[in-house]
Amino acid sequence: MSAQILKSIASRRTIYALKPELPTELSIKNVQATVQSIIKDVPTAFNSQGNRAVILTGATHKAVWDSVANAIDSPAGKKRPESVRDEAAGSVIFFTDDKVTEGLQENFPAFASAFPDFANHSSGAAQIDSWTALEASGLGAHLQHYNGYVKAALGSKIPENWTVQAQLCFGTPAAPAGEKTYIENPVDILE
Ligand SMILES: Cc1cc2nc3c(=O)[nH]c(=O)nc-3n(C[C@H](O)[C@H](O)[C@H](O)COP(=O)(O)O)c2cc1C
């Protein structure tokens, strides 16, 4: 079993070349079920369950990414959000719920300064687990951080106290991931 998990982890790559459709065997409900399961099962500090996510597809995905592109002045800066708008089938938007973090800070003041980091760590786990799982389902995906722009574009569609953490943009892979190099980075056993 662990060999299968390690294979999925190694197979997760940044894939920018996407077609704006889902592979035939997948529906957006499958994507939703995958992300829902991960949001449920990824651990959080004190089991506080402050991860949130929404999935954008169709007209809403296009409108949000069009708004992000329009909010950026430089032609070079617009390129990635425009490619997400035109080439991705959808995007998972990850959030952390500030009310949960603030509640932890009130209840456990000794750890107060650590809780924002803990929220970020758990969100990162949800992001990368989702990336791994969606690619294992046949999607290509890449991770973006247009957080403030996405928050502005979503407006009242999401609660004010949800902080945008990342966007996982997905579609049918149109080309494989680029070559990746690795440093020598041994994990030693100290006895
Ligand atoms: C925490 C984190 C933040 C990242 N932010 C971005 C980003 O904002 N834009 C982007 O294009 N890629 C982003 N990436 C993708 C990395 O550049 C990529 O994962 C790395 O180069 C390794 O390549 P791989 O994903 O193909 O293994 C991010 C990855 C991680 C883990």
The ligand as a MOL file (V3000), in Angstrom:
LIG
                    3D

  0  0  0     0  0            999 V3000
M  V30 BEGIN CTAB
M  V30 COUNTS 31 33 0 0 0
M  V30 BEGIN ATOM
M  V30 1 C 4.0580 25.9230 -1.4160 0
M  V30 2 C 4.1480 25.9870 -2.9080 0
M  V30 3 C 3.8810 27.1660 -3.5630 0
M  V30 4 C 3.9070 27.2210 -4.9700 0
M  V30 5 N 3.5030 28.3660 -5.5940 0
M  V30 6 C 3.4420 28.3790 -6.9320 0
M  V30 7 C 2.9290 29.5210 -7.6110 0
M  V30 8 O 2.4980 30.4970 -6.9900 0
M  V30 9 N 2.9190 29.5040 -8.9620 0
M  V30 10 C 3.3530 28.4230 -9.6830 0
M  V30 11 O 3.2990 28.4660 -10.9130 0
M  V30 12 N 3.8270 27.3150 -9.0600 0
M  V30 13 C 3.8770 27.2760 -7.7130 0
M  V30 14 N 4.3310 26.1580 -7.0640 0
M  V30 15 C 4.8250 25.0150 -7.8550 0
M  V30 16 C 6.3360 24.7840 -7.6880 0
M  V30 17 O 7.0520 25.7170 -8.4510 0
M  V30 18 C 6.6050 23.3550 -8.1240 0
M  V30 19 O 5.8740 22.4870 -7.2870 0
M  V30 20 C 8.0940 23.0130 -8.0510 0
M  V30 21 O 8.8250 23.7040 -9.0160 0
M  V30 22 C 8.3460 21.5110 -8.2420 0
M  V30 23 O 7.8000 21.0640 -9.4590 0
M  V30 24 P 6.6830 19.9350 -9.5000 0
M  V30 25 O 5.4210 20.5060 -8.9240 0
M  V30 26 O 6.5240 19.5880 -10.9680 0
M  V30 27 O 7.1560 18.7710 -8.6900 0
M  V30 28 C 4.2920 26.0700 -5.6880 0
M  V30 29 C 4.5750 24.8900 -5.0200 0
M  V30 30 C 4.4980 24.8420 -3.6460 0
M  V30 31 C 4.7630 23.5310 -2.9760 0
M  V30 END ATOM
M  V30 BEGIN BOND
M  V30 1 1 1 2
M  V30 2 1 2 3
M  V30 3 2 2 30
M  V30 4 2 3 4
M  V30 5 1 4 5
M  V30 6 1 4 28
M  V30 7 2 5 6
M  V30 8 1 6 7
M  V30 9 1 6 13
M  V30 10 2 7 8
M  V30 11 1 7 9
M  V30 12 1 9 10
M  V30 13 2 10 11
M  V30 14 1 10 12
M  V30 15 2 12 13
M  V30 16 1 13 14
M  V30 17 1 14 15
M  V30 18 1 14 28
M  V30 19 1 15 16
M  V30 20 1 16 17
M  V30 21 1 16 18
M  V30 22 1 18 19
M  V30 23 1 18 20
M  V30 24 1 20 21
M  V30 25 1 20 22
M  V30 26 1 22 23
M  V30 27 1 23 24
M  V30 28 2 24 25
M  V30 29 1 24 26
M  V30 30 1 24 27
M  V30 31 2 28 29
M  V30 32 1 29 30
M  V30 33 1 30 31
M  V30 END BOND
M  V30 END CTAB
M  END
